[in-house]
């Protein structure tokens, strides 16, 4: 089989899978895709010269099949845009492949409730104040790769996809927190062990997935675009005084700690009632497989769970939408800063070579 035939076959298989999953739950894809759609619009307005370059970068992605499927028959700017949006969901779609980095999606600091048992203190102390998960380190690494003139095209495409995804992840409060309590003495696994009634359905849903998805449940491109435009209109840049030019890799932890404060003050601080997954002692791989099964088939290990207070659900949507939009603006600024750094490095290298030639 030729390389082209193999790619087309893989694309057909992937297309069949996504056609199935789009009719199921795939909870967090729409939020990531909406975030990327906003970021692309921002880049297009601020630096239209980068759009063609983004398209060329995405064409070098090491796992190109899903990007061809996502782009369809689009060409030029629209193909670049669709591939860019696909890049934001790609890290979640490559579970259990050679591209999977399971520890990169979270950076979870502990939240210890007053009723937590004594053994919880030892577990939390063992973390030495550091978060569980490597999202912050992954952001530092991938931004360094994205912004270096020496990075290969394939590495740059992968790094861009991870940046698109991880900036979104660290703006989601339950990606940066673990709750320890009497109910969860060993932690609630970033909220994946806590269930509530889904406000938009007739099933139960992990609290983590509810924060991932909020009310953005459609993966259709027209819905993604509409949601992106609505969020940009509702939350313009002027609504975020915390927006600032990229100042160095330390900003990634700062952004994650913003989300952690939201988890402490509201996501868990509101005091909602939840139900536990009966199996509270699960390793990471088992948890991820359970979440994937839930996303694809809607099968929950919890049959009944409390309804959320209307006030909490309304505020959750507002907070989640604000965090998605803020993440998008920061993403756009990061990508522009990375492009400027590459241009600066190349200009400097050219100047040095000219100086050498003159001597």
LOVO-208601 format. One line per field, with one value per residue (C-alpha): residue number from 1; residue in three letters; x, z, y. Coordinates in steps of 0.2 Angstrom, whole numbers, plus 5000, padded with zeros to 4 digits. Example, Ala and Ser with C-alpha at 12.3 -4.5 7.8 and 13.67 -1.06 7.14 Angstrom:
// residues 2
pos [1 | 2]
code [ALA | SER]
c1 [5062 | 5068]
c3 [5039 | 5036]
c2 [4978 | 4995]
END
This chain:
// residues 359
pos [1 | 2 | 3 | 4 | 5 | 6 | 7 | 8 | 9 | 10 | 11 | 12 | 13 | 14 | 15 | 16 | 17 | 18 | 19 | 20 | 21 | 22 | 23 | 24 | 25 | 26 | 27 | 28 | 29 | 30 | 31 | 32 | 33 | 34 | 35 | 36 | 37 | 38 | 39 | 40 | 41 | 42 | 43 | 44 | 45 | 46 | 47 | 48 | 49 | 50 | 51 | 52 | 53 | 54 | 55 | 56 | 57 | 58 | 59 | 60 | 61 | 62 | 63 | 64 | 65 | 66 | 67 | 68 | 69 | 70 | 71 | 72 | 73 | 74 | 75 | 76 | 77 | 78 | 79 | 80 | 81 | 82 | 83 | 84 | 85 | 86 | 87 | 88 | 89 | 90 | 91 | 92 | 93 | 94 | 95 | 96 | 97 | 98 | 99 | 100 | 101 | 102 | 103 | 104 | 105 | 106 | 107 | 108 | 109 | 110 | 111 | 112 | 113 | 114 | 115 | 116 | 117 | 118 | 119 | 120 | 121 | 122 | 123 | 124 | 125 | 126 | 127 | 128 | 129 | 130 | 131 | 132 | 133 | 134 | 135 | 136 | 137 | 138 | 139 | 140 | 141 | 142 | 143 | 144 | 145 | 146 | 147 | 148 | 149 | 150 | 151 | 152 | 153 | 154 | 155 | 156 | 157 | 158 | 159 | 160 | 161 | 162 | 163 | 164 | 165 | 166 | 167 | 168 | 169 | 170 | 171 | 172 | 173 | 174 | 175 | 176 | 177 | 178 | 179 | 180 | 181 | 182 | 183 | 184 | 185 | 186 | 187 | 188 | 189 | 190 | 191 | 192 | 193 | 194 | 195 | 196 | 197 | 198 | 199 | 200 | 201 | 202 | 203 | 204 | 205 | 206 | 207 | 208 | 209 | 210 | 211 | 212 | 213 | 214 | 215 | 216 | 217 | 218 | 219 | 220 | 221 | 222 | 223 | 224 | 225 | 226 | 227 | 228 | 229 | 230 | 231 | 232 | 233 | 234 | 235 | 236 | 237 | 238 | 239 | 240 | 241 | 242 | 243 | 244 | 245 | 246 | 247 | 248 | 249 | 250 | 251 | 252 | 253 | 254 | 255 | 256 | 257 | 258 | 259 | 260 | 261 | 262 | 263 | 264 | 265 | 266 | 267 | 268 | 269 | 270 | 271 | 272 | 273 | 274 | 275 | 276 | 277 | 278 | 279 | 280 | 281 | 282 | 283 | 284 | 285 | 286 | 287 | 288 | 289 | 290 | 291 | 292 | 293 | 294 | 295 | 296 | 297 | 298 | 299 | 300 | 301 | 302 | 303 | 304 | 305 | 306 | 307 | 308 | 309 | 310 | 311 | 312 | 313 | 314 | 315 | 316 | 317 | 318 | 319 | 320 | 321 | 322 | 323 | 324 | 325 | 326 | 327 | 328 | 329 | 330 | 331 | 332 | 333 | 334 | 335 | 336 | 337 | 338 | 339 | 340 | 341 | 342 | 343 | 344 | 345 | 346 | 347 | 348 | 349 | 350 | 351 | 352 | 353 | 354 | 355 | 356 | 357 | 358 | 359]
code [UNK | UNK | UNK | UNK | UNK | UNK | UNK | UNK | UNK | UNK | UNK | UNK | UNK | UNK | UNK | UNK | UNK | UNK | UNK | UNK | UNK | UNK | UNK | UNK | UNK | UNK | UNK | UNK | UNK | UNK | UNK | UNK | UNK | UNK | UNK | UNK | UNK | UNK | UNK | UNK | UNK | UNK | UNK | UNK | UNK | UNK | UNK | UNK | UNK | UNK | UNK | UNK | UNK | UNK | UNK | UNK | UNK | UNK | UNK | UNK | UNK | UNK | UNK | UNK | UNK | UNK | UNK | UNK | UNK | UNK | UNK | UNK | UNK | UNK | UNK | UNK | UNK | UNK | UNK | UNK | UNK | UNK | UNK | UNK | UNK | UNK | UNK | UNK | UNK | UNK | UNK | UNK | UNK | UNK | UNK | UNK | UNK | UNK | UNK | UNK | UNK | UNK | UNK | UNK | UNK | UNK | UNK | UNK | UNK | UNK | UNK | UNK | UNK | UNK | UNK | UNK | UNK | UNK | UNK | UNK | UNK | UNK | UNK | UNK | UNK | UNK | UNK | UNK | UNK | UNK | UNK | UNK | UNK | UNK | UNK | UNK | UNK | UNK | UNK | UNK | UNK | UNK | UNK | UNK | UNK | UNK | UNK | UNK | UNK | UNK | UNK | UNK | UNK | UNK | UNK | UNK | UNK | UNK | UNK | UNK | UNK | UNK | UNK | UNK | UNK | UNK | UNK | UNK | UNK | UNK | UNK | UNK | UNK | UNK | UNK | UNK | UNK | UNK | UNK | UNK | UNK | UNK | UNK | UNK | UNK | UNK | UNK | UNK | UNK | UNK | UNK | UNK | UNK | UNK | UNK | UNK | UNK | UNK | UNK | UNK | UNK | UNK | UNK | UNK | UNK | UNK | UNK | UNK | UNK | UNK | UNK | UNK | UNK | UNK | UNK | UNK | UNK | UNK | UNK | UNK | UNK | UNK | UNK | UNK | UNK | UNK | UNK | UNK | UNK | UNK | UNK | UNK | UNK | UNK | UNK | UNK | UNK | UNK | UNK | UNK | UNK | UNK | UNK | UNK | UNK | UNK | UNK | UNK | UNK | UNK | UNK | UNK | UNK | UNK | UNK | UNK | UNK | UNK | UNK | UNK | UNK | UNK | UNK | UNK | UNK | UNK | UNK | UNK | UNK | UNK | UNK | UNK | UNK | UNK | UNK | UNK | UNK | UNK | UNK | UNK | UNK | UNK | UNK | UNK | UNK | UNK | UNK | UNK | UNK | UNK | UNK | UNK | UNK | UNK | UNK | UNK | UNK | UNK | UNK | UNK | UNK | UNK | UNK | UNK | UNK | UNK | UNK | UNK | UNK | UNK | UNK | UNK | UNK | UNK | UNK | UNK | UNK | UNK | UNK | UNK | UNK | UNK | UNK | UNK | UNK | UNK | UNK | UNK | UNK | UNK | UNK | UNK | UNK | UNK | UNK | UNK | UNK | UNK | UNK | UNK | UNK | UNK | UNK | UNK | UNK | UNK | UNK | UNK | UNK | UNK | UNK | UNK | UNK | UNK | UNK | UNK | UNK | UNK | UNK]
c1 [5000 | 5007 | 5009 | 4995 | 4983 | 4988 | 4984 | 4967 | 4962 | 4967 | 4957 | 4942 | 4943 | 4945 | 4930 | 4919 | 4925 | 4921 | 4905 | 4900 | 4907 | 4899 | 4882 | 4887 | 4894 | 4913 | 4910 | 4925 | 4929 | 4917 | 4925 | 4942 | 4936 | 4927 | 4943 | 4953 | 4940 | 4941 | 4960 | 4961 | 4949 | 4960 | 4976 | 4968 | 4963 | 4979 | 4992 | 4984 | 5001 | 5002 | 4987 | 4996 | 5010 | 4999 | 4991 | 5008 | 5013 | 4997 | 5001 | 5017 | 5008 | 5014 | 4997 | 4990 | 4974 | 4962 | 4967 | 4963 | 4946 | 4943 | 4948 | 4937 | 4937 | 4942 | 4957 | 4968 | 4963 | 4948 | 4958 | 4971 | 4956 | 4949 | 4965 | 4969 | 4953 | 4956 | 4973 | 4964 | 4955 | 4969 | 4978 | 4961 | 4958 | 4975 | 4972 | 4983 | 4993 | 5012 | 5006 | 4997 | 5004 | 4992 | 5001 | 5001 | 4982 | 4982 | 4991 | 4981 | 4984 | 4975 | 4959 | 4957 | 4940 | 4938 | 4930 | 4945 | 4952 | 4970 | 4977 | 4973 | 4986 | 5000 | 4994 | 4994 | 5010 | 5018 | 5015 | 5026 | 5015 | 5017 | 5002 | 4999 | 5001 | 5013 | 5002 | 5013 | 5030 | 5022 | 5017 | 5034 | 5041 | 5029 | 5030 | 5049 | 5047 | 5034 | 5044 | 5061 | 5068 | 5077 | 5062 | 5057 | 5041 | 5034 | 5039 | 5031 | 5015 | 5014 | 5019 | 5005 | 4992 | 4997 | 4998 | 4980 | 4974 | 4984 | 4981 | 4962 | 4965 | 4973 | 4959 | 4947 | 4946 | 4944 | 4960 | 4970 | 4962 | 4959 | 4947 | 4950 | 4936 | 4928 | 4919 | 4935 | 4949 | 4962 | 4955 | 4941 | 4953 | 4950 | 4931 | 4930 | 4924 | 4910 | 4893 | 4878 | 4863 | 4866 | 4856 | 4855 | 4850 | 4842 | 4858 | 4872 | 4888 | 4905 | 4907 | 4924 | 4915 | 4901 | 4914 | 4923 | 4907 | 4896 | 4882 | 4893 | 4889 | 4889 | 4905 | 4897 | 4908 | 4893 | 4889 | 4907 | 4908 | 4892 | 4897 | 4914 | 4906 | 4894 | 4907 | 4918 | 4904 | 4899 | 4917 | 4928 | 4946 | 4941 | 4932 | 4949 | 4960 | 4972 | 4976 | 4995 | 5008 | 5018 | 5032 | 5039 | 5035 | 5031 | 5014 | 5008 | 5008 | 5000 | 4986 | 4983 | 4983 | 4969 | 4959 | 4963 | 4956 | 4940 | 4939 | 4942 | 4930 | 4916 | 4917 | 4919 | 4917 | 4898 | 4895 | 4885 | 4879 | 4887 | 4887 | 4903 | 4908 | 4906 | 4924 | 4934 | 4951 | 4955 | 4972 | 4973 | 4972 | 4956 | 4948 | 4953 | 4945 | 4929 | 4928 | 4930 | 4917 | 4905 | 4909 | 4906 | 4892 | 4884 | 4886 | 4888 | 4892 | 4880 | 4862 | 4855 | 4863 | 4857 | 4851 | 4862 | 4855 | 4849 | 4861 | 4876 | 4872 | 4870 | 4886 | 4895 | 4891 | 4896 | 4913 | 4917 | 4913 | 4924 | 4938 | 4936 | 4937 | 4951 | 4961 | 4958 | 4964 | 4980 | 4982 | 4982 | 4994 | 5006 | 5006 | 5009 | 5023 | 5031 | 5030 | 5039 | 5052 | 5056 | 5057 | 5069 | 5080 | 5081 | 5084 | 5098 | 5105 | 5105 | 5113 | 5127 | 5130 | 5131 | 5144 | 5154 | 5153 | 5159 | 5175]
c3 [5000 | 4995 | 5008 | 5001 | 5001 | 5019 | 5024 | 5015 | 5023 | 5040 | 5036 | 5032 | 5048 | 5058 | 5049 | 5054 | 5072 | 5073 | 5064 | 5078 | 5092 | 5086 | 5088 | 5106 | 5119 | 5116 | 5129 | 5129 | 5110 | 5107 | 5121 | 5114 | 5096 | 5101 | 5110 | 5094 | 5083 | 5093 | 5093 | 5074 | 5072 | 5083 | 5074 | 5057 | 5063 | 5071 | 5060 | 5043 | 5037 | 5049 | 5042 | 5027 | 5038 | 5051 | 5036 | 5031 | 5048 | 5051 | 5034 | 5042 | 5057 | 5061 | 5063 | 5047 | 5044 | 5056 | 5049 | 5031 | 5037 | 5046 | 5032 | 5019 | 5002 | 5010 | 5003 | 5008 | 5023 | 5027 | 5026 | 5038 | 5050 | 5050 | 5053 | 5067 | 5076 | 5074 | 5082 | 5098 | 5100 | 5093 | 5110 | 5117 | 5101 | 5101 | 5117 | 5118 | 5103 | 5102 | 5102 | 5119 | 5134 | 5148 | 5161 | 5151 | 5153 | 5171 | 5185 | 5200 | 5217 | 5232 | 5240 | 5257 | 5265 | 5284 | 5285 | 5277 | 5287 | 5295 | 5281 | 5268 | 5276 | 5272 | 5254 | 5252 | 5261 | 5249 | 5235 | 5243 | 5237 | 5219 | 5207 | 5201 | 5182 | 5170 | 5161 | 5166 | 5161 | 5145 | 5140 | 5144 | 5133 | 5118 | 5118 | 5117 | 5102 | 5094 | 5096 | 5091 | 5073 | 5075 | 5077 | 5063 | 5054 | 5061 | 5079 | 5076 | 5071 | 5085 | 5097 | 5090 | 5093 | 5111 | 5114 | 5107 | 5119 | 5135 | 5136 | 5136 | 5149 | 5162 | 5161 | 5166 | 5185 | 5187 | 5177 | 5191 | 5207 | 5217 | 5231 | 5246 | 5259 | 5269 | 5254 | 5244 | 5256 | 5242 | 5231 | 5218 | 5203 | 5196 | 5198 | 5188 | 5203 | 5207 | 5198 | 5196 | 5186 | 5169 | 5167 | 5148 | 5148 | 5157 | 5164 | 5177 | 5172 | 5180 | 5187 | 5178 | 5161 | 5165 | 5168 | 5152 | 5141 | 5151 | 5138 | 5122 | 5116 | 5097 | 5087 | 5070 | 5063 | 5060 | 5079 | 5084 | 5073 | 5080 | 5098 | 5095 | 5088 | 5103 | 5116 | 5108 | 5107 | 5125 | 5132 | 5122 | 5126 | 5136 | 5148 | 5154 | 5163 | 5167 | 5148 | 5146 | 5133 | 5135 | 5147 | 5149 | 5154 | 5172 | 5165 | 5163 | 5181 | 5185 | 5173 | 5181 | 5198 | 5192 | 5188 | 5204 | 5213 | 5204 | 5209 | 5227 | 5227 | 5217 | 5208 | 5225 | 5236 | 5232 | 5241 | 5229 | 5233 | 5222 | 5221 | 5221 | 5208 | 5217 | 5212 | 5220 | 5220 | 5201 | 5192 | 5179 | 5164 | 5171 | 5174 | 5157 | 5149 | 5159 | 5153 | 5135 | 5137 | 5145 | 5131 | 5117 | 5124 | 5137 | 5150 | 5168 | 5183 | 5193 | 5190 | 5200 | 5206 | 5213 | 5202 | 5202 | 5210 | 5196 | 5202 | 5201 | 5184 | 5177 | 5185 | 5179 | 5161 | 5163 | 5172 | 5159 | 5144 | 5151 | 5154 | 5137 | 5129 | 5140 | 5135 | 5117 | 5118 | 5127 | 5114 | 5100 | 5109 | 5112 | 5094 | 5088 | 5100 | 5095 | 5077 | 5081 | 5090 | 5076 | 5064 | 5076 | 5077 | 5058 | 5056 | 5068 | 5060 | 5043 | 5050 | 5058 | 5041 | 5032 | 5044 | 5042 | 5023 | 5023 | 5032]
c2 [5000 | 5017 | 5031 | 5041 | 5026 | 5022 | 5040 | 5040 | 5024 | 5031 | 5046 | 5036 | 5026 | 5042 | 5050 | 5035 | 5036 | 5055 | 5053 | 5041 | 5051 | 5068 | 5060 | 5054 | 5066 | 5070 | 5083 | 5094 | 5095 | 5110 | 5121 | 5118 | 5120 | 5137 | 5143 | 5140 | 5148 | 5164 | 5163 | 5161 | 5176 | 5187 | 5182 | 5185 | 5203 | 5207 | 5198 | 5192 | 5189 | 5174 | 5164 | 5156 | 5152 | 5143 | 5133 | 5128 | 5123 | 5112 | 5103 | 5096 | 5088 | 5071 | 5064 | 5072 | 5061 | 5069 | 5086 | 5081 | 5075 | 5091 | 5102 | 5093 | 5102 | 5118 | 5127 | 5143 | 5152 | 5141 | 5125 | 5133 | 5138 | 5121 | 5113 | 5125 | 5121 | 5103 | 5105 | 5111 | 5094 | 5083 | 5080 | 5072 | 5062 | 5053 | 5043 | 5027 | 5031 | 5036 | 5054 | 5053 | 5062 | 5058 | 5068 | 5084 | 5089 | 5094 | 5103 | 5100 | 5108 | 5101 | 5108 | 5100 | 5101 | 5103 | 5085 | 5077 | 5062 | 5062 | 5051 | 5065 | 5076 | 5064 | 5062 | 5081 | 5084 | 5071 | 5083 | 5096 | 5110 | 5105 | 5101 | 5084 | 5083 | 5091 | 5104 | 5119 | 5110 | 5104 | 5122 | 5128 | 5115 | 5117 | 5136 | 5134 | 5123 | 5133 | 5149 | 5143 | 5145 | 5129 | 5118 | 5106 | 5109 | 5093 | 5097 | 5115 | 5108 | 5096 | 5110 | 5121 | 5108 | 5105 | 5124 | 5126 | 5112 | 5115 | 5134 | 5129 | 5115 | 5126 | 5139 | 5126 | 5126 | 5107 | 5104 | 5112 | 5106 | 5090 | 5090 | 5080 | 5077 | 5064 | 5059 | 5058 | 5055 | 5051 | 5065 | 5067 | 5064 | 5082 | 5080 | 5065 | 5055 | 5067 | 5066 | 5077 | 5077 | 5084 | 5100 | 5098 | 5079 | 5065 | 5056 | 5060 | 5068 | 5069 | 5087 | 5088 | 5085 | 5097 | 5111 | 5105 | 5105 | 5118 | 5121 | 5120 | 5102 | 5103 | 5099 | 5106 | 5119 | 5131 | 5130 | 5132 | 5148 | 5154 | 5151 | 5159 | 5175 | 5176 | 5174 | 5187 | 5199 | 5196 | 5196 | 5208 | 5210 | 5225 | 5214 | 5206 | 5219 | 5204 | 5202 | 5207 | 5204 | 5187 | 5190 | 5173 | 5155 | 5159 | 5166 | 5148 | 5144 | 5161 | 5157 | 5140 | 5148 | 5159 | 5144 | 5136 | 5151 | 5149 | 5131 | 5135 | 5150 | 5144 | 5127 | 5118 | 5133 | 5135 | 5118 | 5109 | 5091 | 5077 | 5058 | 5048 | 5035 | 5019 | 5014 | 5028 | 5019 | 5020 | 5023 | 5036 | 5024 | 5016 | 5034 | 5039 | 5024 | 5026 | 5044 | 5039 | 5026 | 5039 | 5051 | 5039 | 5028 | 5039 | 5025 | 5032 | 5022 | 5032 | 5031 | 5045 | 5061 | 5078 | 5092 | 5107 | 5123 | 5135 | 5149 | 5137 | 5131 | 5149 | 5155 | 5140 | 5144 | 5162 | 5158 | 5144 | 5155 | 5169 | 5157 | 5150 | 5167 | 5173 | 5158 | 5161 | 5179 | 5173 | 5160 | 5172 | 5183 | 5168 | 5163 | 5180 | 5182 | 5165 | 5171 | 5187 | 5178 | 5166 | 5181 | 5190 | 5175 | 5173 | 5191 | 5190 | 5175 | 5183 | 5198 | 5188 | 5179 | 5195 | 5201 | 5185 | 5187 | 5205 | 5199]
END
